[in-house]
Amino acid sequence: MQSGAHGYYDTLGIPRTASSDDIRKAHRELARRYHPDLNPGDKFAEARFRDVQEANPTFAARAGFHLKSPVNAPQVLAHQ
């Protein structure tokens, strides 16, 4: 378990000044890299995956969207 948002930035390997897009990109990359389905039996990868997933709600609150859900991502409307 991380201690506050500062630890989550370290977990994702991003600076505190990272944009929402950079946060999303780092989260997706690390979640994929350490996903248990891609690393069966690897306890280190399992622990890292949990750490990366734990950062999700903190950054989602900051950015105003849920990192895993494109449904809740900000929508860009086309001019009609």
Secondary structure, DSSP 4 states (H G I P E B T S, - for coil): ---HHHHHHHHHT--TT--HHHHHHHHHHHHHHT-TTTSTT-HHHHHHHHHHHHHHHHHHHHHTS-TT-GGGSPP-PPP-
